[in-house]
Amino acid sequence: MDPTHPYFADGLNMLNDDFDLSGPAETGAGPSGSGATPTSRTKSKRLTSDVWQCFDVVEMTLPDGTVGPRAKCKFCPKNYTTTKGGTGHLRRHMQKCMPKHVQVPNTTQTQLQRHPDGSVTTWHYDAAHARECLARYIAQTDQPINFGDCVFFQEFITSAYCPQMQIVSRTTTRNDLIKMFKTQRDDLTAELQHLTVSIALTSDIWNACSKQDYLCVTGHYLDSECRIQKKILGFRPMDFAHTADNIFAVILSVLETYDITHRILSITLDNASANTKSIALFTERNIPQAGGYFFHQRCACHIINLVVQSGLKKVSNRIERIRDAISWIGSSNPRFQEFGRHCTLNGLRPRRFQTDMPVRWNSTYLMLKNCLEYDTTISGFYNMKLAESGCPPAQSLTPDDWYVAKIFVEFLQVFYNATVTLSGVYYPTSSQAIHQIVEMSDMLNTYREDDLLGDAVVAMETKFKKYWSEMPFLYALGVIVDPRIKLAGLEYLLEFTGNKLSIDYSEQITDIRNKLFEVFSIYERRFGGIHTEPSPEPDRQPLPTSWSILKRRKKDKSASSSSSTTRSAASSGAELNRFLEAQFDADENTENFDLLLWWKTYSYRYPVLSHLARDILVIPVSTVSSEQAFSTSGRIIEPRRNCLTPEMVEVLICIRDWEHARKRMQNETVDEQFIQNFSNLYVDEGSASNQVQN
């Protein structure tokens, strides 16, 4: 702190200590003893520095055994030398010690602070709290670490908000971030240790622009209020090949950091072979819970991506002509301006078009979707320019090209919606998976015989069957624990899907039923003696997308026959049988039904099954939650900031995610900026204002 700061002047004035540090002058007596004529006079040096108001000069035994003067602090036991070296060492001690012991009254006008609860208190500037808030803001908004050291930021704050604001260096901010990270990680560790439910993981690997690979491990669990929480547990560097052994070692190190290796129920990974092989290493360590039935989950969104990509290859020639046309129009400013005038003549708002990235099928979907309204205008302008330049007609856009684009967009809409739905964060996705599979299978069946899309649909159906001809046990239980569907409803949904895709699910239904009772017996041994109190009635959530199919099932077939087969399938599990035999009613509580809250409410009626249901519903079916961290990482490890150490990258990534979790702001399942790159490209002033607002 600056020694000229008014604080020290006020503090020193408050001491009001009238001690005399100069000492009396020594006088000698004259021969007559009158003292009028001194024989000698010795003056001690006067202590003029203001620091002596905080120190006493006392005689003390020195380290060499002699007795000499020392400067003893008036506020603490420390003492210092009083040699001719000056008072700089005393002043430095005073600057540290005095603020701890001297309370200086605030002589400025009092500032009031209003709290969210309406109360008003006196506001005081706290430099430590300001630094903590600055560090949190830097992590939350992906600002550079030296943000607080910017002179323009300092000028803005001191001029407009807080004149007392002090400069915060990059090093100080870095230390504050590390301290905040360790504190929040300790809090998260304590929270995870007190959970009564299991933890589900997602993990994925990302390559940064700094030529460093990172592995992200994300945990999903239910809090005490039965809300799904998502927290990044680790963002660790991968300094070696992406083998099963190395992937296992990094994930295990994250789990050991939080001491949760015994709480892991599942881990959702993409379809890389190394990920699949790493599961065997977890099994060898006896990490999977619940018999390992749910431990390895393949990312559903990756499977959808593979399915769609196989279809895009079959219609790539028609899509390529549309891609070439909009790319050619936008490649020249004069040409685009001419196209804008052409749009105006046809009664359309001039706009640009963004070309897609072939590796991201949703970009192709968005490109085609935003072009369809301008199909006639694009074709007319593009074909006219081709004719003027003497190009062969084979390169022209045809009505069939746009027909394929239109039908393919309608076709892909179902797969796009499925990807968005299964990428959710704050609601169960395991209970939605089969509903989305039903929708996609119905769409594949509808367009299988289409003259122009037939080949693409057949390719997609083949890939679809490769992964989902055997229904994942997790997806099945996700709908069984829905009291509106249960085992009877699952049978009908699988029957409907099998008829659409020529798949026989009958044997799988029997296997699913047997596994259900096996898993329930595991939970019964663990939670059989637990009893809970009734909770308030649950709210409601939106209707599943395939609910109309289940309503038709109610009209066509009675649920009682399925209930009787359920009882004969197992001789134990009375609680499970009681739940399954309850009458299935597709009209009951279908609007705004909250499945997690329902199980919390009726846990007193189904104490064991409620634990199983909540564990099942918290498991994510995609790795999108981990991939979202990579989008954030791309902003943190940008080319201008690729010198950040891997440790600092983890600090920034984790703090940002934990802060967003605190605000429940992690449900960004769709990259809004990515969508805006395709949709908000109008060139008139109205769209510009909309773009600013967005």
N, C-alpha and C positions, 0 to 999 in steps of 0.2 A: 504494500500500500504506500502511496506517495506520502513522505513525511511532512509535506506542506499542506496535506489535506486538512480542511477545517476541523475534522474530527479531533486531531491531536491538539490543536489550539484550544478547542473547547474543553477537552479532557484535562489538559494541563492547568487551565484556569480553574477547573473544579477542585483541584487538589488543595489550594489555599493553605499550603504548608509554609509556615513562617520560619522554618529552621534556617540557621545561619551556617552556611558551608564554608565561610571564609576563615573562621576561627579568630580568637583574640590575638592582638599584636603583642609580642614578647618585649618587655621593657626591663632595663637593668637599673638598680638603685645607685644613687650617687654616693660619694664618700660620706656625706652627712646623713645618708639614709633617707633623704627627703624625696628622692625619685625625680627631682627636677632636672638632673643632668644624666641622661642615659649613657651607660657605658657601652651598650650594644643594642641593636634593633634588628630583628629578623621577621620579615613579613611572609606569611604563607601565600601561595598563589591562589587567587580568587577563582572559583569555579563558575564560569559565566554561561556555559551551554545550558539550554533548557532541559536536556536529558537528565540533569542532576536533580530535577524535581521529582524524578521517579526512582532515585537511588540514594542510599545512605552510605557515607564513607565510614567504614568500621575497621578496627584493628583485628586482624585474623592471623592465624598461624599459616604461613606459606608452605608450599610443598618442600622447600629446602630446610624447613625447621625454624626459620626466622619468623619474626612477627612484623607485619607490615599492613598498609592500608589496602582494603578491597572495596569495590563498589557493589553493595548488596541491594537487590531489587526490593522495592517496597511491597510488591504484589505477589512474589513467589520466592522460594528459597535460594534461587540462583544468585551467584556472585561472580564478579569479573575483575580483571586487573585494572589498576588506575595509573598505569605507566604513561610515559610521554607519547604513546602510540596514537593518541586521539580518542574520540568518543564514538567513532563509527560503529564499533561492536556493541556499545551500549544502546545506540539509537536503533540498531536492527532488532535487538531484544525488545525494546520498548514498543516497536511497531507490531510485534507479534503478541506480546504479553498484555499490553494496555487494553486492547479491545475486548479481551476476555474478562477483565475485572472492573472496568470503568464504564458505567452506563451514562452516556451523554444524552441529555434531553433533546428531543426534536424541537428546534426553534422555528421550523417552517410550518406553513399552513397544513393542517391535517387533511389527508386524502382518504376518501371513503371507498369501500369495496362492497359491491352488492353480490350476494351469493345466490345460487340457483333456487334455494329454498325461500328467498325473499329477505333474509336477514342482511344487515349492514354492519360491517366492522371497519376499523381503521386499517388502511393499507400501508405497509412498510415495504420498501424495496429490499429484497433478499437476494444477494448476488449468487449464492449457492443454488437457490431454487431457480433463479433465472437461467443459470448454466444447465441445470437438469432439464428444464423445459426446452431450451435451445437444442440440446442433444436429442431429445425425443422428437422434436419437430424435424430435425435433419434426417433421422431414420424414417419417420413417417412419410416424408415427401420426397425422398431420394435426393436430397440436397448434398453438395460436396461438404466434406468434413471441415474445410476452412471457411464455411459460410459465415460464421460469427466473426471472422477476422476481416471481412470485407468492409472497407471504409464507407462505402455507400450505404450498406446495411446499418452500420453504426450511426451514420448521420440521419438516416430515416428514423430509427428508433429513438435516438436522443432528441431529435427535433420534434417528432410528432407524438411520442408516447411517454418515454421515460428518460429524463435527462441524466439520471444516476447510472444508466447502463454502462457497464465496463467492457472493455475489449476482451474477447475470448479467443485464444489462439487455437491453432489446429491441434497442437499437442494436448492442450487442456480438454478440448472437445473429444478427442480420441480416448483419453483416459476416462472421461465422463461416460462415454458410450460403453466402454468395457465394463465399468462399474455397474451401469444400469443393466447390461446383459447378464452379468453374474447374479445380480439381485433377482431379476425376473426369472432366470433359469432355476434358482433355488426355490422360488415361490412355486414354479410349475412342477418341480420335482416333488415338493410337499403335497401339492394338489393331487398328483398322479398316485402317490402312495396311499392316499385316503379314499381312492375310488372303490366303489362296491361292484363295478362292472368292468368288463374287459376292455382292452384297447385294440383298435384296428389300425393298421399302418398302410400307407401308400408310399411308393418310392420310385424314383426315376433318375436318370443321369443326363446331364447337360454339359455342352461344350461352350466355354466362354470365349470371347474374342481375344483374351489374354493367353490363349492356347493352354488353358487349364480346365480339366474336367472336374465337375462337381456332382456329388450324389446327394439328393434331397430326401430326407425321411420325415414324413408327416404323420402325426398321430390324430386319431379320431376317437372320441369318447363322449359319454353322457355326463353332464354335470349334475349337481344335486337338484336342479330344477327340471331335470329330464330334457335338457336342450343339447343338441349335438354341438360339440366344440371341435374345432380343427386348429391344431397348433403345429408349426414346424418344429421338430425336435432337433434336427441337425442338418447342416448344409456343409458337408465335408468334402475336401479335395480328393480326387481320385488320381494319385500320382503313379498309377501303374495300369496294366492292361485290365480290361473289363471282363475278367474271368469270374467264374462262380465263387472261387475262394476269396477273391478280393472284394467282391460285392458283399459277400457274407460277413467278412471281417469289418468292413466299414459300418454296415447296418448294426452289427452286434456291438461295436464300440459306442454307437449312439444309444442303444438300449441300456448298456451298462452305465452310461453317464447318468441316466435317470433311474437306474435300478428297477427296470420294468420288464426284464426278460421273462419273468414268470406270469406276466399279465397279457401277453400278446395272443389275440384270438385269430387274426388273419393278417395277411400282407398282400396288397394288390399291386401287381407289376405289369409291365408291358409284355409283349410276346417274344422278347429276345431269348434265345436258347440259354444264355448264361444265367438269366434270371430264373428260368425253370430249374436248372441244375442246382442253383444255390438253395432251393427249397429243401433238397435232401440234406444239406448241411445243417439247416435249422432243425430238421426232424431228428438228426443224430444227437443234437443237444437237448432233445425233449422240450423244445420251446413251444410247439403248438399246443393249444388247449382244445377242449371239447373233442378229443379223439382225432384232431387234425382234419375234421370234415370240412372246415371252412378256411384252412390256413392259406392255401394258395389260390388267389383269384386273378384271372386274366382281365386286363383292362377292356371293358366293353366298348369304349370309344375307339380304341385301337382296332378292334375287330370291325366295327362299323366303317372305319377308314379303309381297311383292306377290302371290305365288300364293295364300297363305292368306287375305289380306285380300279378294281377289276372291271367294273362297268364303264368307267370313263375311257378305258383303253379301246373299247369297241365303238365308241362314237367320237373318237378323238379327231377324225378328219373333218367332221362337220363343225365341231367346236373350234378347231384350228382356224377355219375360215372366218368365223366370227371374231376370234381373237386377233387375227391379222388385220381385219377391217378396222376395229376400234384402235388398235395400235398404230396403224398407218394414219388414221385421222388425227390422232393426237401427237404425231411425231413432228409436226411443223406448225408453227404459230399462224402463219397466213392461211394454211389449209384448215386449221381448227376454226379460225375466225370466219372463213367461208362456210364451214359446216354450221356454225352458230347462226349465220344468216339463213341458211337452208332450214334449220329448225324453226326459226321465227316465222318463215313463210308457211310452214306446215302447222302453225299454231302450237308449237312446243317450246318449252323453256330451254334455252341453250345450256348444255352441260357437258362436262368431261366424262370419260369412262376409264376406269382403272382395269388394267389387265390382271389376270389371275397368276398365281404361283402354282405350277402343276403339282408340287409336293403337298399342297394343302387343298383338298377337294372342296372344302367349304368356300375357299376363295373363288373357285370355278362356279360354284352355285351362286354366290353373290354377284359375280360378274355377269352371268347370264340373266339373273333376276332383274338387274338394273338396266339391262339392254332391251328387254322385251318391249317396253313401252315405245321405244324408238326404232323398232325393227324395220318398218317401211322407210323411215327417214334415212337410217344408216345404209340400207340396201340401195335406195335410190341414189344417194350421194356417192357411195363407194363404187357402184357399178357404172355410174356416169363417168367418173374419173378414170376407171379402168378402160372404158371404151375410148375416151379421149386420148389415152396414152397408147392405145393399140394392143392392149393385153388380151389374151385369148379369153373367150367367154367361160371357159372351165374354171377360172379363178373367181368368177362372180358369185355373190351370195344368192341363194335360191330360197323359195318359200319352204322347201323341205328342210333346209338348214334351220330356219326359225321354228318350224313345227317341232323338230327334234329338240331344240333348245327349250321351247315352251313346255312340252310334255316332260322333258327331263327335269326341269325345274320343279314342276308339280310332283314328279316322282321323288326327287331328292328332298323335297320339303319334309317328308316323313322322317328321313334319315337325319336331316338337320335338326328337327325337333327332338328326335331321340337322343342325339348327342348333347344337346342343351339340357334336356331333362336329366340324363344320367350323369351330368357333370355338376349337379347341385351339391351344396355344402351343408345347408342348415335343415335339410329334410332327408328322410330315408330314401336312398336310391335302390337298395336291394329289393324293396317292395314294388318298384316301378319297372324293373328290368323286363319281366315277362310281359307286362302290358305293352312295352315298346317293341318287343319281339313279335307280339301278335300283330301290331300295326304294320311293321315292316314286312312280315310274311304275307299279310293281306295285299299290300302294295305289289310285292313281287308276283303274286298270283294274278293280280289284275292286269299287269302289263306283259305277262309272259308271252302272249300271242301277238303282241303289237308288231306290225310289219317293220317299222323303223327302229324300235327299241328292243325287239325280241332278243337279238344276240347279246346285247348288254345285260338284259335282265337274266338270261340264262347263266351268264358268267357270274353275275352277282349272287344268284341263287346257289350256285355250286360252292362259292366261297362261304356263303351264309351257312350252308349245311355242314361244311367242314368244321366249324366251331360250335354250332348250336343244334346239330342234330341230336346231341346228347345234352339235355338241359342241365346247367349247373345246379347243384344241390342248394346253394345259397339263394338263387333266384326262386326256386320252388318254395323254400321256407319263407321267403320274403312275402309271398302271397298267402301261404298257409296261416301265418300269424295275423293276417288281416281278418278280424272277426266277421267281415262282410263277405269273405271269399272262402277261406279255409280249404280243407282238402278237397271238398266236393267241387268248389269253384276252380281249383287248380286243374282237376281232371278235365273239366270242360274247356279251359283255355288251351291246354296241351292238345286236346282232341281237335279243337278248331285250327290250331297252328299245324298239326300233323296233316289234316285234310288239305290245307292250302299248299303244303310243300311236299306232300307224299312221304311223310315221316311217321313211323309207328312208335308212339310214346307209351304204349300200354305196359310193356315190361318195365320201363323207367318209372312209371307211376307206382308200381308195386315196390320197386327198389327204394324210391323216395319215402314211401310210407314206412318201410322197415327201418331206414336210417333215421327217420324222425323219432321213432320210439327209442332207438339206441342212444341218440343224442339226449333225448329227454331223460333217460335213465341216468346219464352222466350228471346232468344238472340236478336231478332229484337227489342223488347221493351228496351233492355239494350244498344244495339250498333247501333240502327237505324240511329242516326244522325252523325255517324263517317264516315269521308271520308279520304282516303289515296292516296298517290302519287304512280305512277307506279314504279316498281323496275326492276333491270336488269333481263334478262332471266335466268331461273334456269338451274343448271347442271342436270345430269341424274344419276339414280341409277340402281342397278341390277334388272332384270326382276323378277316378282313374280314367285314362283315355279309352280303355276297352270295356267300360262298364256296360255299354249297350249290348255287348255280346253276352255278358253275364245275365242281363235282364231277359234276353231271349232264351237263355238256358233255363231260367226259372219257369218260363211258360211251356217249354218243351219237355222238361223232365223234372220229376220230384227229387228233392234232396234226400229224402228218407232212405232210398236204396243205398246211396253212397255212405250214409251214416252207419248203416248196419254192417257194411263191409269193413268199415274202420274198426269197429269193436272186435271183429273176428281176427283182425290183423295182429293184435297184441293182447297178451294176457295180463300185462301190468300197465301202470301209468293211468290210474283212475282220473287224475286231474286233467291229463291230456285228452282222454276219451270224453270227459265231461265237456271240454271246450269244443271238440270236433263234432260232438253230437248235438250241440245247440243248433236250432233251426237256422239254415242259411236263408237270408233275406236280402236281396239286392237292392231293395228300396229303403232299407233301414239306415239312417244316419249317413246319407250319401253326399251331403253338401258340407264342404269345409270340415272334413273329418280329420282330426289330428291323431294319427295312429300311435305315436309315442305317448301322448297324453292319455289315450285310452288305456294303454297298458299300465301306466302309472296309477290311473284311477282304479282299475280292477285288479291290481296286484294282490289285494286282500283275498280276492276270490280265486286267483290263479298264482299263488306265491312263487312256485317253481317256474312255471311256464312264462311268467312275466320277465324273469331274469333271462331266459333263453330268447324271448322275443326282443328285448331291448338290446341284447348282444347282437342279434341278427340284423336288426334295423340300423345299427350304427356303422356297419361295414360298407364302405363305398365300393361301387362296382367299376370305378374308373380311377386313373391316376392324374386326372386333370388338376386336382387340388395341389399335387406336387409340381405339375407343369406350370401352374400359375406363378410359382416362385421363380421360374426361369424367365418369365416375362419381366418380373421385378428385377431379377439379376441383370437382365440386359440393359436396364436403365442405370443400375449401380456400377456394373463393370463395363462401361462404355469405353470407346477407344481413348478418350481423354483421361480416364480414371483406371486404366488397366494395371496400374502399379499397386493397387490395394493388395495387401496380403490376404491369403485364404482365411486366416483367423478373423481379420477385420470384415471380410465379406460375410462370414457367418454371423458376426455380431449385428451387422446392418440388416441382413435378411431376416434374422429371427426377431429382432426388436420391431421391425416394421410389421411382420406378421402378427406378433403378439399384441401390438397396439391396435391393429385392425380387428383382431379377434375381440378385444375389449369393447370395441364399438359395434361389433357384429357387422363388419363391412367386408367380409371375405367372400361374399356370394357373387363375385364378378365372374360368372361362369362363361360369359361371352365377352371377348375383347371389343369393347365399344369403339375404341379408336380404330380397330381393324375394320369394323363394319362401316364406320364413317368414311374410310378411305374409298369405299365403293359407292355409297349411297348419297353422300352430301357433297356433290360435285357440281352443283348449279353455279353458273357464273354471274347471275344477276344479283342486285343488291339485297333482295329479300333473303336469298339463300345464304349470302355472306353473313347477314346478321344472325341467321339460325346457326351457322357454323360457329360464330363467336359464342353464342349461348351454350352450345353443346360443349 
